Amino acid sequence: MSVVAVIPARYPSQRFPGKPLQMLKGASGTARSLLERTHAAAAAAKGIDRIVVATDDERIADHARPFADVVMTSDQCRNGTERCAEVLQTLKSPPDIVLNVQGDAPLTPPDFIEALIDGIGDAGMATPILPCTRAMLERFREDRRAGRVGGTLAVTARDLSALYFSKEVIPFADRITTEAAAQTVFHHVGLYAYRPDALAAYMAWPPGTLEMREGLEQLRFLENGARVRCVPLDAKGREFWELNNPVDVARVEAALAAAGID
């Protein structure tokens, strides 16, 4: 099975302009960019044949070329999935799976990526979910109280098909006070696996109302009746947090230090 991983990276951002180039200190104080750390996380996973940084910005491309393959994509791409579809069109031979490794997730453990590759099965598209800890759930609540748009939550059917994704804390969780109860709330991990035909279908659909309101690209699949398979993950006690806002820099650096990642 052939797998190409794509790291979409764009410079403009309402919440955090230039985010892929943000420097992050590791366990020993060594600073590397968010993009380089995300690339290293993907490179540590087994089963990936090629990793590509997809961007429309020369500043990001120039930064990435020393450590990554770079494919320049259109500045008309509205999200990372559309960038993945453009990269797919440049490949001489389409892979069995295209991975979208979100460029703001440098804490992604290799086994998360490997579990997603194994878990896609016969689905056209799959994405991982992670049970929340009480501390993680409180961070989501804290972000919402402060008016910050942080990570994404997911709810699923019993067969683990996605029902919805949101930047709000869903399902209703204000009464959750125990660790066990927190684990019934699922953090969506910023990884996607697509079959080539699923990417082609995605590009044929116009952006939907929910996708635009939430700012979540995967909702285009749900709005068009396509099944999204959610793959449960085991954090194994590790801290997982995405870099969505400037306040997350300290959170991610603390997690890098705790994990001994330089």
N, C-alpha and C positions, 0 to 999 in steps of 0.2 A: 504494500500500500504506500503510495507516494503522498507526501505532505509538504506543502509550502506554507510557511508562516509569514504573515504580513503584519508589520507594525505601522499603522497609519499615524502620521505626525503632521500637525498643522501649527502654524505660528499664531494666527489670530485666535483670541479667546476672550469672551466677555469676562469670565471669572479670573483668568490667569494668562494674560498674553505672554507668548514665548515659553510656555510651560515645558516643552520637550527639552529645552536647553537649561532648565533650572539645575543648578549643581546641588548634589546631595552628599553629605559626609557619611562614610561608612564607619565600621567598628573602630578602626585605627585613626580616623580623622581624614582619610583619603577622600577627596571630592571627585565625583564623577557625575555626568549629566543624567537626568531622568531617562533620557532616551538610551544612553549607553547602558545604564543599569537594567532597563527593560529588555534590551537586546541580549544582555548576558543571562538574564533569567530564562529567556526563550532558548538560548544556545545550550543551556544545561539540561534541557529536556531531551529524552530519547525519542527517536522516530521522526524527527524533522529533517527533511532533505535540503531545504534552503530557507534562509531568513531574508526578507526584503523589508527595507524601510520605504514606505510610500509617502511622498510629500509633494507639495507644489511650491515649496519655499526654498530658495537657494541657500539661505542661512542654515536651515536644518540639513539640507543635502550636503553642504560643505562640511558641517560638523560630523555627519554620520559616515561619510565615505571612508575614513581611516579604519573603521571597525565593522562596516556593514555594506551589503549590496543596496544600492539606492535605485528606485524607479520613480521618475518624475510623473506625477499624475495631474489631472486637470484641476484648475482652481475652481471649477464648477462642482466638484464633489461636495455633497452635503453632509457626508458622514464617513466613518471608517469602512462601513460595508461597501459603499460605492467605490471607495479607493481600492478595496480588495477586488472588486469586479473589474476595475480598470487594469490592475496588475495581472489578473487572470488572462486578459486579452493579449498581454504582451508575451505570454509564455508559449514556446513552440509546442510543448506537449502539456495538456491540462493535467494537474495532479488529481488524485482521488479525493483529497480534502484540502481546502484552503482554511488556514487558521487566521483569525483576526486577534492579534495580541495587542490589547489596548496599551497605548504608549504611556499611560499614567499609572501602570501597575508594576513597579519594580520589585515588589515583594512576592510576586507570583512564584510559588514553589514549582520545581520541575514536574513533580508528580501531579499537580493540578492539570498541567498541559497534557501529560500522558493519560490521565484519567478521562479527559475530554475526548482525545483521539480514540481511546478504547470504547467510550460510551456513546458515540454518535450512532453506532449500529446502522440500521437502514434508514435513519431519519435524514431529511434534507438539510436540517440545521439543528445544532445543539449548543447549549451554553451551560456553564456550571453554576451551582448554588451552594452556599455555605451556611450552616446553622449559626445564628448569632450567639455570642456570649452576652452576658448582662452588660459588660463594659462596652462592647461594640454597639449594642442596642442603645445604650445611653449616649454614645457619641452621635448616633443618628438623630436622637431626640435633641441633643444639644445643638447640632447644626440647624435643625428646623426651627428651634426656638430663637436662634440668632439670625434667622432669615437666610442661612447659607444653604445652597444646593449641594448636598454631599453625595454619598454613595447611593446605590439603587437597591431596592428590595423587590423580591419576587414572591408570587403565590402560585401554587400549582394544583392540578387535579391529582387524584390518587395514583394515576398512572404516570405521574411526573411530567405530564404535558403542562406547559406554561399557561396560566390563566391571565396573568397580568404582571407587568413590571411598572414600578413607580419610583419617583424621587421622594415621595412621601413615605412615611413609615406605615407599611401595610403588612398583614392585617392590623386592625386596631390593637395597639400594644401598650396603652397608657397604664393598664392595670397589671402588667407583668412585673413581678418583683422577685422571681426566683430564677436560678440558672437554668433549670429544666424547662421552665416556661419560655425563656428567651430563645431556646433552641428550636422553638416552633416558628420563629421568624427567620426568614432566609435572606441573606445578603447575596445579591447577584454579583458574581465574579466577572470582571471585564475580559472575558475570553469568548470567542465564537468559533464554531467549526461549521463549515458549509460544504455541501456538495456543489460542483460547478453548475448543475442545472438549477439549484436553489438560488444561486447568485444571479443567474440569468433571469429568473422569474422576478427577483427583487427589483432588478433594474427596469423591468417592464411596468412595475406598479408606481403610481404617483405617491408622494409622501402623504400619509394620512393625518387626520385631525389629532389623534392621540399621540402619534409620533412627534408631531410638531409641538404639541402642548407640553409633553413630558421631556422632549429633547432626547428621546431614546429610540435609536435606530431599529432595534429588534421588534418594536411594536408594529412596524410595517408588515412583518410576517403575520402577526396575529390579526391585524385589521383586514388582511386578505384571506383569512381562513386557513393559513398554513400552520402546520403543527411545529412547535418549538419544543424539542426534548430538553428537559433540565437534568443535569448530571450532578447528583449530590457528591460533595467532597468532604473529606475529613481534614480539619486544620491541624490535627495532631499537636495541639497546644501552641501552634505558631500564630503570631500576630499577622493579620492581613489587613492592609488598608491601602486605598488608592489615593493618588495625589490629585485632588479635585480643586482645592482652594489653597491660597498661600498659607493658611493656618495648618494645612496638612504637612508642610515641610518638616516641622518639628516632630510630628507624629511618625512620619516615615523614617526620619533619621533615628529616632529612638528605637523603632522596630528593627532597623538595620543593625544597630549596635547590639540590641538584645539577641539577635540571631547570629551575631559574629560575622556578618557579611561586610567585607571590606570593599 
